[in-house]
Amino acid sequence: MKRIGVVILSVLFLGVFLSVFAQSASEQPQKETPVFLLLIKEQNIEGPQQAWWVSEVDLSTVEARVSEALTNAGYKVIAPSELKDYIKAERAFQTLNITEEESLKLAKLKNIDYVVLGKAIASGGGRILNSNMRSCFANVTVKLIRVSEGKIVAYLDATASSPHTDLITGGKQALAKAGNQLGEKIIKALSR
């Protein structure tokens, strides 16, 4: 009979201990997924510069690829539609050459953790020997900014090329390759 009492007391003690442990573990704050705002203006070969925050276009080719890389790595990227009302209300956000200060102000409105601010340009090169193909090149330069401190975490760049018979398509392919490369570099910069 004494053994049964010891076993019952042990089970009760273990139950209380596990309950207290589980409750304290659930009270610890969960680390939230970092949120990114991508502000990369883009210009394809001989086309105008474009940016989603100025016109009603969606993410650029480079931004789409960076967004995909960040999302696959477990980060969240804010969609342009989530900021539409803020941009319409503030003329300072409606400029193609948005400043670092303006980008931080916009990011703080939605509690965004990081801003990727920069530009992407595709250009056409010469013909490839003995073919109708042309060389197309993309260059992307950005700043990775931690919003809470207003501090630049990294300056990053990416370059890529793509041969194509059509300059616009070749430029878009080069921009996509550069966007993939840039996404990897941003993830690497965050892990340092």
Secondary structure, DSSP 8 states (H G I E B T S, - for coil): -HHHHHHHHHHHHHHHHHHHHHHHHHHS------EEEEEEEEE-TTS--B-TTTSS----HHHHHHHHHHHHTT-EE--GGGTHHHHHH-GGGG-TT--HHHHHHHHHHTT-SEEEEEEEEEEEEEE-TTSS-EEEEEEEEEEEEETTTTEEEEEEEEEEEEEESSHHHHHHHHHHHHHHHHHHHHHHHHT-
